[in-house]
Amino acid sequence: MDYPGCVWPVCILCCSGGLHNIVYAFGFGYGLSMAANGVMASLNFDQTRFKSTSAIASRVGHICGYVAYGTRLFIYLYQRWGAASFSEKAADIQERSDKMSLLAKASITLFVGTLMATYHFGLYFHVMKSNRRPSPVTWLGMTTWILGLVIETSNDLFNKRNRYLLFRY
């Protein structure tokens, strides 16, 4: 299946853990889908279409934002889910998920996977279809996602009240 037609099935696959536990669709699936969206765009990115390095940099930045955010989210959730301090809550979530019908879990999985595929639209049109040079708004958007990623990552790593963190400084 050609790009971008493969985006929806890949996002559904990333969220398919929701058939076992709905958190795997909302959390892990979200992170995996974001990273996968960035990887799919990077594999299909043709930088020879652009003459300016700023046009290439803005698109590479957009791709990296998806991969970085998805990876950070997945790692954080993986650490939290595996932490002993979260085991009681994880067991409760699994118990509630086990009580849900397969149809309900499949509906949630399809919804989240489809939503994640729609997140790819902005990336697809910016990276693959637009030939415009980046504007100040583009750079403001990139600065915003970088600052957001730094804040979220530093909070994950250095928040002393974060009882789910597996490694402590």
Rosetta blueprint (number, residue, H / E / L):
1 M L
2 D L
3 Y L
4 P L
5 G L
6 C L
7 V H
8 W H
9 P H
10 V H
11 C H
12 I H
13 L H
14 C H
15 C H
16 S H
17 G H
18 G H
19 L H
20 H L
21 N L
22 I H
23 V H
24 Y H
25 A H
26 F H
27 G H
28 F H
29 G H
30 Y H
31 G H
32 L H
33 S H
34 M H
35 A H
36 A H
37 N H
38 G H
39 V H
40 M H
41 A H
42 S H
43 L H
44 N L
45 F L
46 D L
47 Q H
48 T H
49 R H
50 F L
51 K L
52 S L
53 T H
54 S H
55 A H
56 I H
57 A H
58 S H
59 R H
60 V H
61 G H
62 H H
63 I H
64 C H
65 G H
66 Y H
67 V H
68 A H
69 Y H
70 G H
71 T H
72 R H
73 L H
74 F H
75 I H
76 Y H
77 L H
78 Y H
79 Q H
80 R H
81 W H
82 G H
83 A L
84 A H
85 S H
86 F H
87 S H
88 E H
89 K H
90 A H
91 A H
92 D H
93 I H
94 Q H
95 E H
96 R H
97 S H
98 D H
99 K L
100 M L
101 S L
102 L H
103 L H
104 A H
105 K H
106 A H
107 S H
108 I H
109 T H
110 L H
111 F H
112 V H
113 G H
114 T H
115 L H
116 M H
117 A H
118 T H
119 Y H
120 H H
121 F H
122 G H
123 L H
124 Y H
125 F H
126 H H
127 V H
128 M H
129 K H
130 S L
131 N L
132 R L
133 R L
134 P L
135 S L
136 P H
137 V H
138 T H
139 W H
140 L H
141 G H
142 M H
143 T H
144 T H
145 W H
146 I H
147 L H
148 G H
149 L H
150 V H
151 I H
152 E H
153 T H
154 S H
155 N H
156 D H
157 L H
158 F H
159 N L
160 K L
161 R L
162 N L
163 R L
164 Y L
165 L L
166 L L
167 F L
168 R L
169 Y L
